[in-house]
């Protein structure tokens, strides 16, 4: 099983990685939240271990983005933040467990194995059915047509997820700019990405609503 770890403390990050490797897990670790998120769109994993206070996108923001996109990958927060409000926020965002620093690595193993065996998460697949034999796996970030995988870029995946999230509603260029890029991007650049995605999935699925934006019918 593959575990992704977000931890900016070098010594702790290496300790967790080596410990889980010895247990037989495949581990990929990151110092920055945006780096983990980018990697997750390229190679899905089975669980996340997330520190909260890290450079770039913090652990809370990262999990919030995943849950809003419909991704239910199991996540455990590992943090020195112990106030009850922080604990509550973590669980409200959809984490499975919360480990307070400092902790024993054996505790990490117990909590991780417990989360992985929960049927409500570990065996759950978030497959969205689309017309013409297309499906999109929100957990694996994978588009298929009749079972055959169709490669998408990171931005194309995020565009498609936003359209699925807003299914039945028109998504404006401004919304794509805010929710996919998170910063100002020229509208022509956004349209280029959408056009390339429509060529892969079909213009009859992602519809151009003239003057307003794009939509996938519900």
C-alpha positions in Angstrom: 0.0 0.0 0.0 1.2 3.5 -0.8 1.2 6.2 1.9 1.9 9.9 1.2 3.4 11.9 4.1 3.3 15.7 4.6 5.7 16.8 7.2 8.1 19.8 7.2 10.3 18.6 10.1 13.1 16.8 8.3 14.1 14.4 11.1 10.5 13.4 11.8 9.7 13.0 8.1 12.6 10.6 7.6 11.8 8.7 10.7 8.2 8.1 9.6 9.3 7.2 6.1 11.8 4.6 7.3 9.5 3.2 9.9 6.6 2.6 7.4 9.0 1.3 4.8 10.2 -1.3 7.3 6.5 -2.3 7.8 6.2 -2.9 4.0 4.4 0.3 3.0 5.5 2.3 0.0 6.1 5.8 1.2 6.4 9.1 -0.6 7.1 12.1 1.7 6.8 15.9 1.1 7.7 19.1 2.9 5.1 21.3 1.1 1.4 20.8 0.8 1.3 21.9 -2.8 3.9 19.4 -3.8 1.9 16.5 -2.3 -1.3 17.7 -4.0 0.4 17.8 -7.4 1.9 14.3 -6.9 -1.5 13.0 -5.8 -3.1 14.0 -9.1 -0.4 11.9 -10.9 -0.1 8.9 -8.6 -3.0 8.1 -6.2 -2.2 6.6 -2.8 -4.1 4.6 -0.1 -3.8 7.1 2.8 -2.4 10.5 3.8 -0.5 11.5 6.9 -0.7 15.2 7.1 1.0 17.8 9.3 -1.0 21.0 9.5 1.5 23.8 9.7 3.6 23.3 6.5 4.8 25.6 3.7 2.5 26.2 0.8 -0.9 24.7 1.1 -1.3 23.6 4.8 -2.8 20.3 5.8 -6.3 21.7 6.5 -6.4 23.4 3.2 -5.2 20.3 1.3 -7.8 18.0 2.8 -10.5 20.6 2.3 -9.7 20.8 -1.4 -9.8 17.0 -1.7 -13.1 16.6 0.1 -14.8 19.3 -1.9 -13.7 17.5 -5.0 -15.4 14.3 -3.7 -12.2 12.5 -2.9 -12.5 10.3 0.2 -9.0 9.1 0.6 -8.3 8.4 4.3 -6.3 11.0 6.1 -4.7 11.3 9.5 -3.5 14.6 10.9 -0.2 14.6 12.7 0.3 17.9 14.5 1.4 19.7 17.6 -1.9 21.7 17.5 -3.9 20.3 20.5 -6.6 22.9 21.1 -10.1 21.4 20.9 -11.1 23.8 18.1 -8.2 22.5 15.9 -9.3 18.9 16.6 -12.9 19.8 15.7 -11.8 21.5 12.5 -9.8 18.5 11.4 -12.7 16.1 11.8 -15.1 18.5 10.2 -12.9 18.6 7.2 -13.1 14.8 7.0 -10.0 13.4 8.6 -10.2 9.8 10.0 -7.9 10.3 13.0 -5.7 12.8 14.8 -2.2 12.1 16.3 -0.7 14.7 18.7 3.0 15.3 18.6 5.2 14.0 20.1 4.1 10.4 19.5 5.4 6.9 19.5 5.8 5.4 16.0 4.0 2.3 17.2 0.9 4.5 17.8 1.2 5.7 14.3 1.2 2.1 13.0 -1.9 1.2 15.1 -3.9 4.2 14.0 -2.9 3.9 10.3 -3.8 0.2 10.1 -7.1 0.9 11.8 -7.9 3.6 9.3 -6.9 1.4 6.3 -9.2 -1.4 7.3 -12.3 0.7 7.8 -14.7 -0.3 5.0 -16.2 3.1 4.9 -13.0 4.5 3.5 -10.5 1.8 2.5 -12.8 0.0 0.2 -14.8 3.0 -1.0 -14.7 4.0 -4.7 -16.0 7.3 -5.9 -16.8 6.6 -9.5 -18.8 9.2 -11.4 -20.8 7.9 -14.4 -20.7 10.1 -17.5 -22.4 9.7 -20.9 -20.9 7.6 -23.7 -19.3 5.1 -21.5 -17.0 7.6 -19.6 -16.3 7.3 -15.9 -14.2 9.5 -13.6 -12.7 8.0 -10.4 -12.5 10.9 -7.9 -10.2 8.9 -5.6 -7.8 7.8 -8.3 -8.1 11.0 -10.5 -8.7 8.7 -13.5 -10.9 9.1 -16.6 -11.9 6.0 -18.5 -14.0 5.2 -21.5 -15.4 1.7 -21.5 -12.7 0.7 -19.1 -9.8 2.2 -21.0 -7.8 4.9 -19.2 -7.5 8.3 -20.8 -4.5 10.4 -19.8 -5.3 13.8 -18.4 -3.0 16.6 -17.3 -3.2 17.9 -13.7 -5.2 21.0 -14.8 -7.5 18.9 -16.9 -8.3 16.7 -13.9 -9.1 19.8 -11.8 -11.3 21.3 -14.5 -13.2 18.1 -14.9 -13.6 17.7 -11.1 -15.0 21.2 -10.8 -17.5 20.6 -13.6 -18.6 17.3 -11.9 -18.9 19.1 -8.5 -21.1 21.7 -10.2 -22.9 19.2 -12.4 -26.0 20.8 -13.9 -24.8 24.3 -13.3 -22.7 26.6 -15.6 -19.1 27.1 -14.4 -17.8 30.5 -15.5 -14.3 31.3 -16.6 -13.9 33.3 -13.3 -14.8 30.2 -11.3 -12.2 28.1 -13.1 -9.7 30.8 -12.4 -10.5 30.9 -8.7 -11.0 27.2 -8.0 -8.6 25.5 -10.4 -5.7 27.9 -10.6 -6.2 29.9 -7.4 -4.9 33.0 -9.0 -5.4 35.3 -12.0 -4.9 33.4 -15.3 -5.7 34.9 -18.7 -9.1 33.6 -19.9 -7.6 32.6 -23.2 -5.2 30.2 -21.4 -8.1 28.7 -19.4 -10.1 28.1 -22.6 -7.1 26.4 -24.2 -7.1 23.8 -21.3 -10.9 23.3 -21.5 -10.7 22.9 -25.3 -8.1 20.2 -25.0 -10.2 18.4 -22.3 -13.3 18.6 -24.5 -11.4 16.9 -27.3 -10.6 14.0 -25.0 -14.0 13.6 -23.4 -16.3 15.0 -26.1 -18.0 18.3 -26.7 -21.4 16.7 -26.1 -20.4 16.0 -22.4 -18.7 19.3 -21.6 -21.1 21.9 -23.2 -20.2 25.5 -24.0 -22.9 27.8 -22.8 -22.3 30.8 -25.0 -21.2 33.9 -23.0 -21.6 32.2 -19.7 -19.2 29.3 -19.3 -19.2 25.5 -19.4 -21.3 22.7 -17.9 -21.9 19.0 -17.6 -25.6 18.1 -17.6 -27.0 16.4 -14.6 
